[in-house]
Amino acid sequence: MTKKVSTESYKGVRDFYPKDQFIQRFLFETMSRVAEAFGYEEYGASLLEPSELYENKTSEEIVSEQTYMFTDRGERKVTLRPEMTPTVARLVAAKRREFAFPLRLYSIPNVFRYERPQRGRLREHWQLNADIFGVSEVEAEAEIIALAHRIMTEFGARESDFEIRINDRALLSSIYEKLEITGEKARKATRLLDKREKDKNFKKELVEAVGKDAADKLEQALEETSSTAYFEQLIGILRNAYSIRNAAVDTSIVRGFDYYTGMVFEVYDTSQENKRSLFGGGRYDNLMEIFGSEPIPAVGFGMGDVTARDFLETHGLLPSYAPATELMLCPLSRDTLLETLKLAQALRSADVTVAINYSGRRVRDMIAQADKMGIPFIICIGEKEIDTGKYTIKHLESGKETTLSADRIADHLFSSAG
């Protein structure tokens, strides 16, 4: 006997049934619409990348512990992308002479990380990546933050629902230099700082990484730095040009990726039910160097669908499900099926989304099925309808019925939807 295969999905990934996919589509369409409103162009790339793309420049934790890595039949080390920034940097480096700068790009790829599934974190998720290349000035950083802010408000969020916390990795590098924290010590310190809110042993591990004196001075320097000319300029642009009032300096934000060189930011949910970082990004001017390319200034962010959905659910902002199908046609016998098919094709040509019920069941059963599926309108088609050319359209929620000729059905549905 053949062994039964489980219907469970792989741990840490999701199946998207129609109602789930409806929300996913809402997320993606909102992200795309806002990104394009800011002048960003969509791109795509394979989820398979050479493993060397992530070595040395991505977080060591991700490379050594969280990547799905394998050796292919050609003995090449291959990785399922754990993030998108190295990929877009590779794409830009490959075609840099063909692009006009500033270059604005966005994508909504799926990415993979082998980690313990929990709220806000899965092994596969989708995320918006938006990046601007070729601008070293603060205006690029302000634009990226404004794009992230606009997406949140287009989801329906108020500024009080989230906050944007900003820091400058250049400031952190300057502190490291003064304290003579260099090389691997600096990388370890940055990763520890990135996780300090979640790490109960943060101070102990920081002391082990850089020494007690340096650890104390590092924390003190970060606490004492609340404003610089750069921060004032950036916050000023956000407030005066973009009317953003929920952005502030937070020197505890460092972001764990090694490639960040300047501004970094994270967007936080302010709800006590979901008080956590949602997503973030920053400036990475030197990533192109791994391709033997001249540096190109770049700044961007990634917004994951899992934390975005959790945010919407927490704040009551999830969209109500509405099926794509507007109308169900129910032939009352096999004799009326051919004319039903013809009517369906005519309505589809008029941009009506139509499903046909082939069950041959009783009228009340077909109405119940349409209602269960959330389809708002139904037409039952018998000999009388075919002979007269008149069709009764029933709106299931209200029970209202309207009888019309075939050529008026589409207009009636569109006016009812409006």
C-alpha positions in Angstrom: 0.0 0.0 0.0 1.3 3.5 -0.9 2.2 5.5 2.1 -0.1 8.5 2.6 1.5 11.9 2.2 0.7 14.5 4.8 -1.4 17.6 3.8 0.6 19.7 6.1 2.9 22.3 4.5 6.6 22.5 5.2 7.3 24.0 8.7 7.6 27.7 8.6 5.9 28.4 5.2 2.3 29.1 4.4 -0.4 28.0 2.0 -2.6 30.9 0.7 -6.2 29.9 0.3 -8.4 32.5 -1.5 -9.1 34.6 1.6 -5.4 34.6 2.6 -4.4 35.4 -1.0 -6.9 38.3 -1.0 -5.0 39.9 1.9 -1.7 39.1 0.3 -2.8 40.8 -2.9 -4.0 43.9 -1.0 -0.5 44.2 0.6 1.3 43.8 -2.7 -0.9 46.1 -4.7 -0.7 48.8 -2.0 3.1 48.5 -1.9 3.4 48.5 -5.7 1.1 51.5 -6.1 2.9 53.6 -3.6 6.4 52.7 -4.9 5.4 53.6 -8.4 3.9 56.8 -7.3 7.4 57.7 -6.0 8.9 56.8 -9.4 10.2 53.4 -8.6 10.4 50.7 -11.4 9.7 47.0 -10.7 12.3 44.3 -11.3 12.7 40.6 -10.6 15.4 38.0 -10.1 15.8 34.3 -9.4 15.5 33.1 -5.9 18.7 31.1 -6.4 22.0 32.9 -5.9 25.7 31.9 -5.6 26.5 31.5 -1.9 29.5 33.8 -2.2 27.1 36.7 -2.7 26.2 36.7 1.0 29.6 35.8 2.5 31.3 38.6 4.4 28.7 41.3 3.6 25.5 39.9 5.1 25.0 39.1 8.8 27.2 36.2 9.9 24.2 34.8 11.8 22.1 34.6 8.6 24.9 33.1 6.5 26.1 30.5 9.0 22.8 29.6 10.7 19.8 30.7 8.7 20.5 30.2 5.0 19.1 27.3 2.9 22.4 26.4 1.2 23.2 23.4 -1.0 25.7 22.2 -3.6 24.3 21.7 -7.1 25.2 18.9 -9.5 28.0 21.2 -10.9 29.6 21.4 -7.5 28.5 25.0 -7.1 27.4 26.4 -3.7 23.9 27.8 -4.1 21.7 29.7 -1.6 18.0 30.4 -1.6 18.1 34.2 -1.1 17.7 35.2 2.5 17.3 38.9 1.5 17.1 41.0 -1.6 19.7 43.8 -1.2 22.7 41.8 -2.4 20.7 40.7 -5.4 19.7 44.2 -6.5 23.2 45.4 -6.0 24.4 42.6 -8.3 21.8 43.6 -10.9 22.8 47.2 -10.8 26.5 46.4 -10.9 26.0 44.2 -14.0 24.2 46.9 -16.0 25.5 50.1 -14.4 26.6 51.6 -17.7 23.1 51.1 -19.2 21.3 52.8 -16.3 20.5 56.4 -15.8 21.0 57.6 -12.2 19.3 58.3 -9.9 17.9 54.8 -10.3 14.8 53.8 -8.4 13.9 50.1 -8.2 11.5 47.9 -6.3 10.5 44.3 -6.1 8.3 42.0 -3.9 10.2 38.7 -3.8 9.9 35.7 -1.5 13.0 35.1 0.7 14.0 32.2 2.8 15.6 31.9 6.3 16.0 28.8 8.3 14.9 30.0 11.7 12.5 29.0 14.5 9.0 30.0 13.3 7.3 32.4 15.6 5.0 35.5 15.4 6.4 37.9 12.9 9.0 35.4 11.6 8.7 32.4 9.2 11.0 30.5 7.1 9.6 31.9 3.9 8.1 35.4 3.5 7.6 38.0 0.9 8.9 41.5 1.3 8.9 44.8 -0.6 12.4 46.0 -1.4 12.7 49.6 -2.5 16.1 51.1 -3.3 17.5 54.4 -4.8 20.9 54.4 -6.4 23.2 57.2 -7.3 22.3 59.8 -4.6 24.7 60.4 -1.7 22.7 63.4 -0.3 20.3 63.2 2.6 17.4 63.8 0.3 17.6 60.1 -0.8 17.4 58.9 2.8 14.4 61.2 3.4 12.7 59.9 0.3 13.1 56.2 1.3 11.7 56.9 4.8 8.8 58.9 3.3 8.0 56.0 0.9 7.9 53.6 3.9 5.7 56.1 5.8 3.3 56.5 2.9 2.8 52.8 2.5 1.9 52.6 6.2 -0.7 55.4 5.9 -2.0 53.8 2.7 -2.6 50.7 4.7 -4.9 52.8 6.8 -2.5 53.5 9.7 -2.4 56.7 11.6 0.9 58.2 12.6 0.1 57.4 16.2 0.0 53.7 15.3 3.7 53.5 14.4 6.9 55.3 14.8 10.1 55.7 12.7 13.4 55.4 14.6 16.5 56.7 12.9 20.2 56.3 13.6 23.5 56.8 11.7 25.9 53.9 11.4 28.6 56.4 10.5 28.2 57.8 14.1 28.6 54.2 15.5 31.7 53.7 13.4 33.1 57.0 14.8 32.5 55.8 18.3 34.2 52.5 17.5 37.2 54.4 16.2 37.6 56.5 19.3 37.3 53.4 21.5 39.6 51.4 19.2 37.0 48.8 18.6 38.0 47.4 15.2 37.6 44.4 12.9 35.7 41.4 14.3 35.2 43.1 17.6 33.3 45.9 15.9 31.2 43.4 13.9 30.3 41.4 17.0 29.4 44.6 18.9 27.1 45.7 16.1 25.3 42.4 16.1 24.9 42.5 19.8 23.6 46.1 19.7 21.1 45.0 17.1 19.6 42.4 19.4 20.0 44.1 22.7 16.3 44.5 23.4 15.7 40.7 23.0 19.0 39.5 24.5 18.9 39.1 28.3 22.7 38.5 28.4 23.5 41.6 26.2 25.8 43.4 28.6 27.7 40.2 29.5 28.2 39.3 25.8 29.2 42.9 24.9 31.8 42.9 27.7 33.1 39.5 26.4 33.3 40.9 22.9 35.0 44.3 23.5 36.1 44.4 27.1 34.3 46.0 30.1 35.8 49.5 29.8 35.0 49.7 26.1 31.5 48.3 26.6 30.7 50.9 29.3 32.1 53.8 27.2 30.2 52.5 24.1 26.9 52.5 25.9 27.5 55.9 27.5 28.5 57.4 24.1 25.3 56.1 22.5 23.1 57.4 25.3 24.7 60.8 25.2 24.3 61.3 21.4 20.8 62.5 20.7 21.3 65.0 17.9 23.8 65.9 15.2 23.7 68.4 12.3 22.9 65.4 10.0 20.0 64.2 12.2 18.6 67.7 12.3 18.7 68.1 8.6 17.1 64.7 7.9 14.3 65.2 10.5 13.8 68.7 9.1 13.2 67.4 5.6 10.8 64.7 6.8 8.8 67.3 8.8 8.8 70.2 6.4 8.7 68.5 3.0 6.8 65.3 3.8 4.8 66.4 6.9 6.0 63.4 8.8 5.8 63.9 12.6 6.4 60.4 13.9 10.2 60.1 13.1 12.8 60.5 15.8 16.5 59.8 16.5 17.2 56.5 18.4 20.8 55.6 18.7 19.9 52.0 19.8 18.9 51.2 16.2 21.9 49.7 14.4 20.5 47.0 12.0 22.5 43.7 11.9 23.7 43.7 8.3 27.4 44.4 7.8 26.9 46.4 4.6 25.2 49.4 6.1 27.4 52.5 6.0 25.2 55.4 7.1 21.6 56.1 8.0 19.6 53.2 9.3 16.0 53.2 10.4 13.3 50.9 11.7 9.5 51.2 11.8 7.9 50.2 15.1 4.4 49.3 16.0 3.3 51.4 19.0 0.4 49.1 20.1 1.0 47.3 23.4 -0.4 44.1 21.7 2.3 44.1 19.0 5.1 46.4 20.3 7.9 45.4 18.0 10.0 46.4 15.0 8.1 45.9 11.8 10.8 46.5 9.2 13.7 48.8 8.3 16.5 49.7 6.0 19.4 52.1 5.5 22.3 53.4 3.4 24.8 50.9 1.9 27.3 52.8 -0.3 30.0 50.2 -0.5 28.2 47.0 -1.4 29.1 47.3 -5.1 32.7 46.8 -4.3 32.2 43.0 -3.9 31.6 42.9 -7.7 34.9 44.8 -8.4 32.7 47.8 -9.3 33.1 51.4 -8.3 31.0 52.3 -5.3 27.5 53.6 -6.1 25.7 55.4 -3.2 22.5 53.5 -2.3 19.8 53.5 0.3 16.7 51.3 0.6 14.5 49.2 2.9 12.7 45.9 3.1 9.1 45.5 4.4 8.0 41.9 5.1 4.5 40.7 4.5 4.3 38.7 7.8 4.9 41.7 10.1 2.8 43.9 7.8 -0.2 41.6 8.2 0.3 41.3 11.9 0.3 45.1 12.1 -3.0 45.4 10.1 -4.6 42.7 12.2 -3.5 44.4 15.5 -5.0 47.7 14.4 -8.2 46.4 12.8 -7.0 47.3 9.3 -7.3 44.0 7.4 -9.5 44.4 4.3 -12.8 42.6 4.2 -12.7 39.7 1.8 -14.5 40.1 -1.5 -14.3 37.3 -4.1 -13.2 38.1 -7.6 -16.4 36.6 -9.0 -19.2 39.1 -9.3 -21.9 36.8 -10.7 -22.9 33.2 -10.7 -25.0 31.8 -13.5 -27.1 28.7 -12.6 -28.5 26.7 -15.5 -31.7 24.9 -14.4 -31.2 22.0 -16.8 -28.8 20.5 -19.3 -31.1 22.0 -22.0 -30.2 25.6 -20.9 -26.5 25.0 -20.5 -25.4 26.0 -24.0 -27.2 29.4 -23.7 -25.8 29.9 -20.2 -22.3 29.4 -21.6 -23.0 32.0 -24.4 -24.3 34.5 -21.9 -21.3 34.0 -19.7 -18.9 34.7 -22.6 -20.8 37.8 -23.5 -20.7 39.2 -20.0 -16.9 38.3 -19.7 -16.4 40.4 -22.8 -18.1 43.2 -21.0 -15.6 42.8 -18.1 -17.9 41.0 -15.7 -16.4 38.2 -13.7 -18.7 35.1 -14.1 -18.7 31.6 -12.7 -21.1 28.9 -13.8 -22.7 26.4 -11.5 -22.6 23.0 -13.2 -23.9 21.0 -10.2 -27.5 20.6 -11.5 -28.7 20.9 -8.0 -31.9 22.6 -6.7 -32.1 26.3 -7.0 -31.9 26.9 -3.3 -28.8 24.8 -3.1 -27.1 26.7 -5.8 -28.1 30.0 -4.1 -26.6 28.7 -0.9 -23.4 27.8 -2.6 -23.0 31.3 -4.2 -23.8 32.8 -0.8 -21.1 30.6 0.9 -18.6 31.7 -1.7 -19.4 35.4 -1.1 -20.6 35.9 -4.7 -23.0 38.9 -4.6 -25.2 38.2 -7.6 -26.9 35.2 -9.1 -29.0 34.5 -12.2 -30.9 31.3 -12.6 -31.5 30.4 -16.3 -34.4 28.2 -17.4 -36.4 27.9 -20.6 -38.4 31.0 -19.7 -35.3 33.2 -19.6 -34.0 31.9 -22.9 -37.4 32.3 -24.6 -38.0 35.9 -23.4 -34.4 37.1 -23.3 -35.0 38.5 -19.9 -33.0 37.5 -16.9 -33.7 38.1 -13.2 -30.6 39.2 -11.2 -30.7 38.5 -7.5 -28.6 40.4 -5.0 -28.1 37.8 -2.3 -27.3 40.1 0.6 -30.4 42.3 0.2 -32.7 39.8 -1.6 -33.5 42.5 -4.2 -34.3 41.2 -7.7 -34.1 43.0 -11.0 -35.2 41.7 -14.4 -33.2 42.9 -17.5 -32.2 42.0 -21.0 -28.8 40.4 -21.5 -27.3 43.6 -22.9 -28.2 45.6 -19.7 -26.8 43.1 -17.1 -23.2 44.4 -17.1 -24.3 48.0 -16.6 -26.6 47.0 -13.8 -23.8 45.2 -12.0 -21.3 48.0 -12.4 -23.8 50.6 -11.1 -24.6 48.3 -8.2 -21.0 47.9 -7.3 -20.5 51.7 -7.4 
